[in-house]
């Protein structure tokens, strides 16, 4: 059932006459052009950037009213951009929406929201259908309007984007290890329960090193020759899983199911293009250690020292 407060806020936002300024950050030109065209058609004033450095420069020179950034960028990520903006006084309260080409795990969404994002959507939720774009446009206007007319600090209004984060912080102060927001699926619940049981039992492995590559499970950091490598959550999860299973080759479907929790409808029988995109980025970031990630044709992926 739709929240009445949220409906009122969305309806008010839909009639907001001002032309909101949006900064779109996407390292792919086709993606930038498509978002710029569609959002301009919806009545927004759109500026585009291809990377974090360019986006930061635009935010300093001509601050937008909202940033819409892809997670996967070259060198620095959308998450890096978010953290930098939140660390600077002038952009600390700038509305920020992260998007991704594929549906992210609940853990990734929680990571993005903890860093300060107001929303996390897929590209399909923006551009999938004409209704998707219209709904997303209303969400943008509602978000900016809420920031311009904030509720009292002592009050958490139903439907506001930071409601779950406030509840999470409160529950964790009381001693809760996990926080799930309804609705959640059975597999998501099992994954959270399993992780909590694993972390509360003795002998939990916090670091794994094989050859020049090492991963820290608690902090989700990766290292090559003791030098920190900046990975996205999906890249880290793939690397950590393959290292745990090393030297065995892991089938594609097992990676999709066990690493990201995709259901049967999304599993690929052949070598899935999504994993190959993530694998290419991961290899590029690992540098000389990229050769440790091996594709076994007809089988899957393997981490091994050559």
VOLUMTI-75002 format. One record per residue (C-alpha): residue in one letter; x, y, z. Coordinates in pm, whole numbers. Layout:
N
+---+--------+--------+--------+
! r !      X !      Y !      Z !
+---+--------+--------+--------+
! A !      X !      Y !      Z !
...
+---+--------+--------+--------+
This chain:
306
+---+--------+--------+--------+
! r !      X !      Y !      Z !
+---+--------+--------+--------+
! X !      0 !      0 !      0 !
! X !    139 !    339 !    -96 !
! X !    237 !    564 !    193 !
! X !      3 !    871 !    210 !
! X !    282 !   1106 !    318 !
! X !    499 !    989 !     29 !
! X !    209 !   1029 !   -217 !
! X !    146 !   1386 !   -106 !
! X !    513 !   1469 !   -133 !
! X !    540 !   1316 !   -482 !
! X !    228 !   1497 !   -602 !
! X !    361 !   1829 !   -478 !
! X !    698 !   1761 !   -639 !
! X !    540 !   1679 !   -974 !
! X !    409 !   2037 !   -995 !
! X !    734 !   2203 !   -892 !
! X !    791 !   2463 !  -1169 !
! X !   1165 !   2521 !  -1131 !
! X !   1406 !   2356 !  -1372 !
! X !   1624 !   2145 !  -1147 !
! X !   1994 !   2114 !  -1226 !
! X !   2121 !   1755 !  -1240 !
! X !   2478 !   1634 !  -1280 !
! X !   2497 !   1294 !  -1453 !
! X !   2823 !   1101 !  -1404 !
! X !   2881 !    805 !  -1639 !
! X !   3205 !    687 !  -1797 !
! X !   3025 !    551 !  -2107 !
! X !   2938 !    817 !  -2366 !
! X !   2628 !    635 !  -2490 !
! X !   2499 !    610 !  -2135 !
! X !   2565 !    979 !  -2066 !
! X !   2398 !   1088 !  -2389 !
! X !   2093 !    872 !  -2328 !
! X !   2041 !    996 !  -1970 !
! X !   2101 !   1356 !  -2074 !
! X !   1845 !   1332 !  -2354 !
! X !   1579 !   1161 !  -2144 !
! X !   1617 !   1381 !  -1836 !
! X !   1624 !   1697 !  -2049 !
! X !   1300 !   1583 !  -2209 !
! X !   1155 !   1553 !  -1857 !
! X !   1232 !   1920 !  -1794 !
! X !   1563 !   1903 !  -1608 !
! X !   1876 !   2106 !  -1677 !
! X !   2141 !   1837 !  -1727 !
! X !   2521 !   1856 !  -1708 !
! X !   2734 !   1548 !  -1772 !
! X !   3073 !   1425 !  -1650 !
! X !   3273 !   1117 !  -1748 !
! X !   3456 !   1064 !  -1419 !
! X !   3502 !   1163 !  -1058 !
! X !   3759 !   1439 !  -1115 !
! X !   3543 !   1612 !  -1375 !
! X !   3235 !   1578 !  -1156 !
! X !   3411 !   1733 !   -856 !
! X !   3522 !   2027 !  -1070 !
! X !   3166 !   2086 !  -1189 !
! X !   3034 !   2065 !   -833 !
! X !   3281 !   2334 !   -726 !
! X !   3222 !   2568 !  -1021 !
! X !   2848 !   2526 !  -1080 !
! X !   2692 !   2319 !   -802 !
! X !   2399 !   2105 !   -922 !
! X !   2088 !   2038 !   -716 !
! X !   2130 !   1662 !   -749 !
! X !   2401 !   1417 !   -857 !
! X !   2310 !   1100 !  -1048 !
! X !   2619 !    877 !  -1069 !
! X !   2700 !    535 !  -1205 !
! X !   2868 !    303 !   -953 !
! X !   3126 !    170 !  -1199 !
! X !   3351 !    445 !  -1331 !
! X !   3711 !    451 !  -1450 !
! X !   3979 !    463 !  -1178 !
! X !   3766 !    608 !   -897 !
! X !   3410 !    478 !   -848 !
! X !   3075 !    640 !   -786 !
! X !   3114 !    538 !   -423 !
! X !   3442 !    733 !   -407 !
! X !   3266 !   1037 !   -552 !
! X !   2990 !   1005 !   -292 !
! X !   3236 !    984 !     -3 !
! X !   3431 !   1289 !   -125 !
! X !   3114 !   1497 !   -165 !
! X !   2992 !   1397 !    181 !
! X !   3328 !   1492 !    334 !
! X !   3319 !   1851 !    206 !
! X !   3103 !   2118 !    376 !
! X !   2978 !   2269 !     51 !
! X !   2843 !   1941 !    -87 !
! X !   2771 !   1747 !    232 !
! X !   2393 !   1776 !    191 !
! X !   2383 !   1755 !   -189 !
! X !   2118 !   1498 !   -295 !
! X !   2291 !   1195 !   -446 !
! X !   2143 !    899 !   -635 !
! X !   2360 !    602 !   -731 !
! X !   2267 !    379 !  -1023 !
! X !   2405 !     57 !  -1164 !
! X !   2363 !   -149 !  -1480 !
! X !   2253 !   -454 !  -1282 !
! X !   2064 !   -519 !   -961 !
! X !   2303 !   -501 !   -666 !
! X !   2298 !   -716 !   -354 !
! X !   2136 !   -589 !    -32 !
! X !   2487 !   -561 !    115 !
! X !   2598 !   -331 !   -168 !
! X !   2287 !   -117 !   -133 !
! X !   2347 !    -91 !    242 !
! X !   2710 !     10 !    175 !
! X !   2600 !    288 !    -60 !
! X !   2332 !    416 !    178 !
! X !   2572 !    413 !    473 !
! X !   2807 !    628 !    268 !
! X !   2529 !    885 !    235 !
! X !   2339 !    811 !    -87 !
! X !   1972 !    906 !    -93 !
! X !   1872 !    631 !   -333 !
! X !   2016 !    338 !   -528 !
! X !   1851 !    232 !   -855 !
! X !   1927 !     30 !  -1166 !
! X !   1956 !    187 !  -1510 !
! X !   1645 !    -10 !  -1603 !
! X !   1447 !    166 !  -1328 !
! X !   1533 !    495 !  -1498 !
! X !   1510 !    410 !  -1866 !
! X !   1319 !     79 !  -1881 !
! X !    976 !    214 !  -1982 !
! X !    825 !    557 !  -2028 !
! X !    647 !    513 !  -1694 !
! X !    983 !    434 !  -1529 !
! X !   1134 !    764 !  -1641 !
! X !    830 !    961 !  -1530 !
! X !    827 !    792 !  -1189 !
! X !   1200 !    849 !  -1149 !
! X !   1160 !   1216 !  -1241 !
! X !    899 !   1255 !   -968 !
! X !   1134 !   1086 !   -720 !
! X !   1409 !   1333 !   -812 !
! X !   1185 !   1635 !   -762 !
! X !   1054 !   1493 !   -435 !
! X !   1405 !   1435 !   -305 !
! X !   1526 !   1786 !   -390 !
! X !   1208 !   1939 !   -252 !
! X !   1252 !   1748 !     74 !
! X !   1607 !   1879 !    109 !
! X !   1489 !   2235 !     48 !
! X !   1213 !   2196 !    307 !
! X !   1357 !   1953 !    563 !
! X !   1153 !   1806 !    845 !
! X !   1253 !   1885 !   1207 !
! X !   1563 !   1694 !   1314 !
! X !   1376 !   1518 !   1595 !
! X !   1112 !   1378 !   1360 !
! X !   1147 !   1083 !   1120 !
! X !    870 !   1110 !    862 !
! X !    732 !    784 !    710 !
! X !    862 !    727 !    361 !
! X !   1163 !    955 !    384 !
! X !   1479 !    821 !    228 !
! X !   1683 !    816 !    549 !
! X !   1423 !    637 !    763 !
! X !   1590 !    297 !    734 !
! X !   1933 !    441 !    816 !
! X !   1798 !    604 !   1134 !
! X !   1640 !    275 !   1240 !
! X !   1958 !     83 !   1160 !
! X !   2169 !    313 !   1374 !
! X !   1920 !    287 !   1661 !
! X !   1903 !    -92 !   1644 !
! X !   2281 !   -128 !   1630 !
! X !   2323 !     96 !   1934 !
! X !   2091 !   -147 !   2114 !
! X !   2312 !   -439 !   2010 !
! X !   2153 !   -569 !   1688 !
! X !   2400 !   -716 !   1439 !
! X !   2175 !   -698 !   1131 !
! X !   1881 !   -491 !   1013 !
! X !   1644 !   -605 !    738 !
! X !   1381 !   -379 !    592 !
! X !   1055 !   -532 !    472 !
! X !    984 !   -668 !    222 !
! X !   1278 !   -908 !    200 !
! X !   1308 !  -1242 !     26 !
! X !   1373 !  -1581 !    178 !
! X !   1723 !  -1603 !     26 !
! X !   1816 !  -1260 !    158 !
! X !   1702 !  -1360 !    507 !
! X !   1899 !  -1686 !    495 !
! X !   2209 !  -1501 !    376 !
! X !   2192 !  -1252 !    665 !
! X !   2127 !  -1526 !    922 !
! X !   2415 !  -1739 !    792 !
! X !   2656 !  -1445 !    799 !
! X !   2553 !  -1350 !   1153 !
! X !   2600 !  -1708 !   1277 !
! X !   2937 !  -1729 !   1104 !
! X !   3058 !  -1403 !   1258 !
! X !   2947 !  -1494 !   1610 !
! X !   3126 !  -1829 !   1611 !
! X !   3493 !  -1867 !   1694 !
! X !   3772 !  -1898 !   1443 !
! X !   3634 !  -1657 !   1183 !
! X !   3884 !  -1600 !    903 !
! X !   3946 !  -1228 !    859 !
! X !   4234 !  -1233 !    608 !
! X !   4332 !  -1457 !    319 !
! X !   4656 !  -1425 !    121 !
! X !   4755 !  -1627 !   -185 !
! X !   5072 !  -1524 !   -365 !
! X !   5080 !  -1146 !   -415 !
! X !   4706 !  -1103 !   -351 !
! X !   4543 !  -1062 !     -8 !
! X !   4189 !   -977 !    102 !
! X !   4051 !   -850 !    434 !
! X !   3699 !   -984 !    480 !
! X !   3583 !   -750 !    756 !
! X !   3690 !   -427 !    587 !
! X !   3640 !   -556 !    229 !
! X !   3986 !   -441 !    125 !
! X !   4215 !   -602 !   -131 !
! X !   4592 !   -579 !   -165 !
! X !   4851 !   -662 !   -429 !
! X !   5206 !   -673 !   -294 !
! X !   5072 !   -500 !     21 !
! X !   4943 !   -207 !   -186 !
! X !   4573 !   -131 !   -143 !
! X !   4357 !   -188 !   -451 !
! X !   4029 !      5 !   -475 !
! X !   3753 !   -243 !   -566 !
! X !   3379 !   -212 !   -590 !
! X !   3172 !   -440 !   -368 !
! X !   3093 !   -677 !   -655 !
! X !   3458 !   -694 !   -762 !
! X !   3568 !   -769 !   -407 !
! X !   3303 !  -1038 !   -358 !
! X !   3409 !  -1213 !   -678 !
! X !   3780 !  -1202 !   -590 !
! X !   3725 !  -1319 !   -230 !
! X !   3502 !  -1608 !   -337 !
! X !   3747 !  -1732 !   -601 !
! X !   4036 !  -1712 !   -353 !
! X !   3839 !  -1910 !    -96 !
! X !   3772 !  -2182 !   -354 !
! X !   4128 !  -2180 !   -494 !
! X !   4267 !  -2378 !   -668 !
! X !   3931 !  -2523 !   -778 !
! X !   3752 !  -2381 !  -1082 !
! X !   3406 !  -2247 !   -994 !
! X !   3114 !  -2289 !  -1243 !
! X !   2949 !  -1973 !  -1374 !
! X !   2612 !  -2054 !  -1221 !
! X !   2767 !  -2118 !   -881 !
! X !   2935 !  -1778 !   -890 !
! X !   2608 !  -1605 !   -977 !
! X !   2419 !  -1792 !   -707 !
! X !   2671 !  -1795 !   -423 !
! X !   2847 !  -1462 !   -473 !
! X !   2552 !  -1235 !   -556 !
! X !   2253 !  -1448 !   -461 !
! X !   2083 !  -1430 !   -801 !
! X !   1775 !  -1646 !   -834 !
! X !   1714 !  -1914 !  -1097 !
! X !   1554 !  -1671 !  -1343 !
! X !   1882 !  -1478 !  -1374 !
! X !   2128 !  -1765 !  -1388 !
! X !   2321 !  -1816 !  -1713 !
! X !   2401 !  -2152 !  -1862 !
! X !   2686 !  -2010 !  -2071 !
! X !   2959 !  -1766 !  -1979 !
! X !   2754 !  -1465 !  -1858 !
! X !   2848 !  -1123 !  -2000 !
! X !   2786 !   -948 !  -1665 !
! X !   3057 !  -1150 !  -1489 !
! X !   3296 !  -1090 !  -1778 !
! X !   3250 !   -713 !  -1741 !
! X !   3328 !   -735 !  -1369 !
! X !   3617 !   -974 !  -1438 !
! X !   3774 !   -735 !  -1692 !
! X !   3760 !   -444 !  -1447 !
! X !   3899 !   -663 !  -1168 !
! X !   4191 !   -782 !  -1382 !
! X !   4274 !   -427 !  -1482 !
! X !   4287 !   -317 !  -1117 !
! X !   4496 !   -616 !  -1004 !
! X !   4776 !   -524 !  -1245 !
! X !   5051 !   -786 !  -1252 !
! X !   4838 !  -1022 !  -1042 !
! X !   4564 !  -1030 !  -1309 !
! X !   4704 !  -1358 !  -1442 !
! X !   4584 !  -1528 !  -1123 !
! X !   4227 !  -1503 !  -1253 !
! X !   4186 !  -1778 !  -1512 !
! X !   3887 !  -1858 !  -1733 !
! X !   3843 !  -2232 !  -1779 !
! X !   3643 !  -2266 !  -2101 !
! X !   3328 !  -2466 !  -2050 !
! X !   3383 !  -2475 !  -1672 !
! X !   3406 !  -2136 !  -1505 !
! X !   3659 !  -1921 !  -1319 !
! X !   3966 !  -2014 !  -1117 !
! X !   4213 !  -1831 !   -895 !
! X !   4558 !  -1985 !   -911 !
! X !   4921 !  -1884 !   -890 !
! X !   5104 !  -1943 !  -1216 !
+---+--------+--------+--------+
